[in-house]
Structure formats: structure tokens, C-alpha cells
Amino acid sequence: MSEQRNINELLALAKDYATKEIDLYDLLAVATDASDKEIHRGWRRQNLLHHPDKTREAFDPVIYERIGHAKDILMEPAARQAYDSAMGAAARKKAERERMDREKRRYIDELEAAEKMAKLKKEEEAEKLRELDRERERLRQEGIKKREQEDREWKERMEKERMGPSLDEQEAEILAKMAAKAQRRAEKAQKKADKAAAKGVEKPTPKVASYYYSTDPSLSYEEKVAGVMAKLRARQKERDERKQAQADAIMT
């Protein structure tokens, strides 16, 4: 009865150590297929190393007790078998836990990678939207500037049409007309002279050219232009004075 109780205690200890994943073979520094003699020698070595007489103040009663239990369990066939079976199951369970941990870590890594890619894609899409908004704003500003430029040009054109051509422009136009007319007269006179010379007729005395703005033949070409421009400037001055007088009347 005492021996059976001892075996039952060893079985319980074997399962307890296996549950706690305490390696009794490593504790005795022997192989897992060690014989009883090797286990006994391993126990003697470890027992001497951890004996209180040897370790003194560094003595660890827990380790010392485990060394004794390791020898008792591994030298009892039933207890050793129970321990090996339990350790195998524990090892398989540990491996399964590690595998699950690896799978979990892999899943977490994949999830984090997917989240990172989604974040980057979202940021890229947001940047594209911001770029599109910037381009729209740029085009809008360009449109505003273009409309403002067109409005200014239109106002300037309307004002120019309302005011009429400037005196300088009028003068240039008159000079151009007079020059063209003088050229035509000269060409006409040359043709008549050529015809008369061909017929042997005496060259007629040329008439004094005149311009429709002035019939005074004593005036030169430049004097006629200056007279016309003086009249135009005088009229312009009168118009400006009338406008200023109207503006002053409104202010008072």
C-alpha cells in the first residue's frame, strides 16, 4: 500500500512538472533516452553541485528538491512514461501555441500592411483632389484675369470710339491723304507731259496745287497741314473747356 501510494505521488509529481514544462532530463544533465545508471550518476553530480554544504549561502532548496524528484520520477518506469507523455503533449501544445502565435503575428502583419497601403492610397487620392482643386483655382484666377483684361480693353475701345481719334492720329491721317493726293497729281501731271512731248506740243504751265481745306495757292503744303491741325486743336480745346464747365457746375 505504501509503495502504491509512492507511485501515485510520483505520477502526480510527473504530471505537475510536465504541466509546468520543467525539463527533468535537463535538470540532471542527461539525455532523454538515458538509462537508470546514467540518471543515477546525473543525480549524484547535480546533488553534489547544489548540496547546501557546497553552495552554502547560495543554496536553493527548490532546485535541490527538484533534483531529487527528477531522479525518483525518471527511475520509476510508470512515472517516467507519464512524464514523457505529458511533456510530449505539452511540447505539442506549445508548438501549436507557437504556430498560432506565428499565424496571429502574420495575420496582424498582413492587416497592418493592408491598413498602411490603404492609408497611403487614401493620402494619394487626397493629394490628387488637392492638386485638382489647385488647378481649378489656377484656371479660375486666369479666367478672372482674362475677363478683367478684356473688360479693360473693351472700356478703352469704347472710350476711344466715344472720344474719337486723337489729334495726332487725325494729323497722321491728313498727312497720309495729302501725300497720296500729291502723288496722284504728280503722276497725272507726268502722264500729260509725256503725251504732250510725244505729240510735239509745248509743255503746259503747271497749275498751282491746292487742297480742299484751303484754296489759298500761296500756302505751302506744310502750312496747309499746320492750319488744319490748328483748327482741330482749337475745336478740341473748346470741347474740353465745355466739359470742364459742365463738371464744375455739377460739383457746385
C-alpha positions as CSV (number, residue, x, y, z in Angstrom):
1,M,0.0,0.0,0.0
2,S,2.9,2.3,0.8
3,E,4.6,1.5,-2.4
4,Q,1.4,2.2,-4.4
5,R,1.0,5.5,-2.7
6,N,4.6,6.4,-3.5
7,I,4.0,5.6,-7.2
8,N,0.8,7.7,-7.2
9,E,2.7,10.6,-5.7
10,L,5.4,10.2,-8.3
11,L,2.8,10.1,-11.1
12,A,1.2,13.3,-9.7
13,L,4.7,15.0,-9.5
14,A,5.5,13.8,-13.0
15,K,2.3,15.4,-14.4
16,D,2.8,18.6,-12.4
17,Y,6.4,19.0,-13.7
18,A,5.3,18.3,-17.2
19,T,2.4,20.8,-16.9
20,K,4.9,23.4,-15.7
21,E,7.2,22.4,-18.6
22,I,10.1,21.7,-16.3
23,D,12.7,19.6,-18.1
24,L,13.8,16.9,-15.6
25,Y,16.4,15.5,-18.1
26,D,18.0,18.9,-18.4
27,L,17.9,19.3,-14.7
28,L,20.0,16.1,-14.3
29,A,22.1,16.9,-17.5
30,V,21.3,13.6,-19.1
31,A,19.8,12.6,-22.5
32,T,16.1,11.8,-22.8
33,D,16.9,8.1,-23.5
34,A,19.4,7.9,-20.6
35,S,19.5,4.6,-18.6
36,D,18.8,4.3,-14.9
37,K,22.5,4.2,-14.2
38,E,23.1,7.4,-16.2
39,I,20.2,9.0,-14.5
40,H,21.6,8.0,-11.1
41,R,25.0,9.3,-12.0
42,G,23.5,12.6,-13.2
43,W,21.5,12.9,-10.0
44,R,24.7,12.4,-7.9
45,R,26.6,15.1,-9.8
46,Q,23.8,17.6,-9.6
47,N,23.1,16.7,-6.0
48,L,26.7,17.4,-5.0
49,L,26.8,20.7,-7.0
50,H,23.6,22.0,-5.3
51,H,24.2,20.5,-1.9
52,P,23.9,23.0,1.0
53,D,27.4,22.1,2.2
54,K,28.7,23.1,-1.3
55,T,26.6,26.1,-2.1
56,R,26.3,27.5,1.5
57,E,24.6,30.9,1.3
58,A,23.7,30.4,-2.4
59,F,21.7,27.2,-1.6
60,D,18.4,26.9,-3.4
61,P,16.1,24.4,-1.7
62,V,13.6,24.4,-4.7
63,I,16.3,23.3,-7.2
64,Y,17.7,20.8,-4.7
65,E,14.2,19.3,-4.2
66,R,13.6,19.1,-8.0
67,I,16.8,17.2,-8.5
68,G,15.6,14.6,-6.0
69,H,12.2,14.4,-7.6
70,A,13.8,14.2,-11.1
71,K,15.8,11.1,-10.1
72,D,12.7,9.4,-8.4
73,I,10.4,10.1,-11.4
74,L,12.8,9.1,-14.2
75,M,13.9,5.9,-12.4
76,E,10.2,4.8,-11.9
77,P,9.1,3.4,-15.3
78,A,5.4,4.3,-14.9
79,A,6.2,7.8,-13.6
80,R,8.8,8.3,-16.4
81,Q,6.3,7.2,-19.1
82,A,3.6,9.5,-17.6
83,Y,6.1,12.4,-17.5
84,D,7.3,11.8,-21.1
85,S,3.7,11.5,-22.4
86,A,2.7,14.7,-20.6
87,M,5.8,16.5,-21.8
88,G,5.2,15.4,-25.4
89,A,1.6,16.6,-25.1
90,A,2.9,19.9,-23.6
91,A,5.5,20.2,-26.3
92,R,2.8,19.6,-29.0
93,K,0.6,22.2,-27.2
94,K,3.5,24.6,-27.0
95,A,4.3,24.1,-30.7
96,E,0.6,24.6,-31.5
97,R,0.6,27.8,-29.5
98,E,3.8,29.0,-31.2
99,R,2.2,28.1,-34.6
100,M,-0.9,30.0,-33.7
101,D,1.2,32.9,-32.4
102,R,3.1,32.9,-35.8
103,E,-0.2,32.8,-37.7
104,K,-1.6,35.5,-35.5
105,R,1.6,37.6,-36.0
106,R,1.4,37.0,-39.7
107,Y,-2.3,38.0,-39.8
108,I,-1.5,41.1,-37.7
109,D,1.4,42.0,-40.0
110,E,-0.8,41.5,-43.1
111,L,-3.5,43.5,-41.5
112,E,-1.1,46.3,-40.7
113,A,0.4,46.2,-44.2
114,A,-3.1,46.4,-45.7
115,E,-4.0,49.3,-43.4
116,K,-0.8,51.0,-44.4
117,M,-1.4,50.6,-48.1
118,A,-5.0,51.8,-47.6
119,K,-3.7,54.8,-45.8
120,L,-1.1,55.6,-48.5
121,K,-3.8,55.2,-51.2
122,K,-6.1,57.4,-49.3
123,E,-3.4,60.0,-48.9
124,E,-2.6,59.8,-52.6
125,E,-6.2,60.2,-53.6
126,A,-6.5,63.2,-51.2
127,E,-3.4,64.7,-52.7
128,K,-4.8,64.2,-56.2
129,L,-8.0,66.0,-55.1
130,R,-6.0,68.9,-53.6
131,E,-4.0,69.1,-56.8
132,L,-7.2,69.2,-58.8
133,D,-8.6,71.9,-56.6
134,R,-5.3,73.9,-57.0
135,E,-5.6,73.5,-60.8
136,R,-9.2,74.6,-60.8
137,E,-8.3,77.7,-58.7
138,R,-5.5,78.5,-61.0
139,L,-7.8,78.3,-64.1
140,R,-10.4,80.3,-62.2
141,Q,-7.8,83.0,-61.4
142,E,-6.6,83.0,-65.0
143,G,-10.2,83.3,-66.2
144,I,-10.8,86.3,-63.8
145,K,-7.6,88.0,-65.1
146,K,-8.6,87.4,-68.7
147,R,-12.1,88.8,-68.2
148,E,-10.6,91.8,-66.4
149,Q,-8.2,92.4,-69.3
150,E,-11.0,92.0,-71.8
151,D,-13.1,94.4,-69.8
152,R,-10.3,97.0,-69.7
153,E,-9.7,96.7,-73.4
154,W,-13.4,97.0,-74.1
155,K,-13.7,100.1,-72.0
156,E,-10.7,101.6,-73.6
157,R,-12.1,100.8,-77.0
158,M,-15.5,102.3,-76.1
159,E,-13.8,105.4,-74.7
160,K,-11.7,105.8,-77.7
161,E,-14.7,105.4,-80.0
162,R,-16.6,108.0,-77.9
163,M,-13.8,110.5,-77.8
164,G,-12.9,109.9,-81.5
165,P,-9.3,109.8,-82.9
166,S,-6.7,111.8,-81.2
167,L,-5.2,114.9,-82.8
168,D,-2.0,113.1,-83.5
169,E,-4.0,110.3,-85.2
170,Q,-6.0,112.9,-87.2
171,E,-2.9,114.7,-88.2
172,A,-1.3,111.5,-89.4
173,E,-4.4,110.6,-91.4
174,I,-4.5,114.0,-93.0
175,L,-0.8,113.9,-93.9
176,A,-1.3,110.4,-95.4
177,K,-4.2,111.6,-97.5
178,M,-2.4,114.7,-98.7
179,A,0.7,112.7,-99.5
180,A,-1.4,110.2,-101.5
181,K,-3.2,113.0,-103.3
182,A,0.1,114.8,-104.1
183,Q,1.5,111.6,-105.5
184,R,-1.6,111.1,-107.7
185,R,-1.3,114.6,-109.0
186,A,2.3,114.3,-109.8
187,E,1.7,111.0,-111.7
188,K,-1.2,112.6,-113.6
189,A,0.9,115.7,-114.5
190,Q,3.8,113.4,-115.6
191,K,1.5,111.4,-117.9
192,K,0.2,114.6,-119.5
193,A,3.7,115.9,-120.0
194,D,4.7,112.6,-121.6
195,K,1.8,112.7,-124.0
196,A,2.5,116.4,-125.0
197,A,6.1,115.6,-125.6
198,A,5.2,112.7,-127.8
199,K,2.9,114.9,-129.9
200,G,5.4,117.8,-130.1
201,V,3.1,120.1,-128.1
202,E,4.7,122.6,-125.8
203,K,4.6,121.6,-122.2
204,P,1.7,123.4,-120.4
205,T,2.4,125.6,-117.4
206,P,1.6,123.5,-114.3
207,K,-1.3,124.8,-112.2
208,V,-0.7,125.7,-108.6
209,A,-1.9,122.7,-106.5
210,S,-4.4,123.4,-103.8
211,Y,-6.1,121.3,-101.1
212,Y,-9.7,121.3,-100.3
213,Y,-9.1,122.5,-96.8
214,S,-7.7,125.8,-98.1
215,T,-7.9,127.5,-101.5
216,D,-5.1,129.9,-100.9
217,P,-2.5,129.0,-103.6
218,S,0.2,130.9,-101.7
219,L,0.2,128.5,-98.8
220,S,2.8,125.6,-98.9
221,Y,1.9,122.0,-98.2
222,E,3.2,122.2,-94.6
223,E,1.3,125.4,-94.0
224,K,-1.9,123.9,-95.1
225,V,-1.5,120.9,-92.7
226,A,-0.5,123.2,-89.8
227,G,-3.6,125.3,-90.5
228,V,-5.9,122.4,-90.4
229,M,-4.3,121.0,-87.2
230,A,-4.6,124.4,-85.5
231,K,-8.3,124.4,-86.3
232,L,-8.7,120.9,-85.0
233,R,-6.8,121.6,-81.8
234,A,-8.9,124.8,-81.2
235,R,-12.1,122.8,-81.5
236,Q,-10.7,120.2,-79.2
237,K,-9.8,122.8,-76.6
238,E,-13.4,124.3,-76.9
239,R,-14.9,120.8,-76.3
240,D,-12.6,120.2,-73.2
241,E,-13.5,123.7,-71.8
242,R,-17.2,122.9,-72.2
243,K,-16.9,119.6,-70.4
244,Q,-14.9,121.1,-67.6
245,A,-17.5,123.8,-67.2
246,Q,-20.3,121.2,-67.0
247,A,-18.3,119.2,-64.5
248,D,-17.8,122.3,-62.3
249,A,-21.5,123.2,-62.5
250,I,-22.4,119.7,-61.3
251,M,-20.0,119.9,-58.4
252,T,-21.4,123.3,-57.2
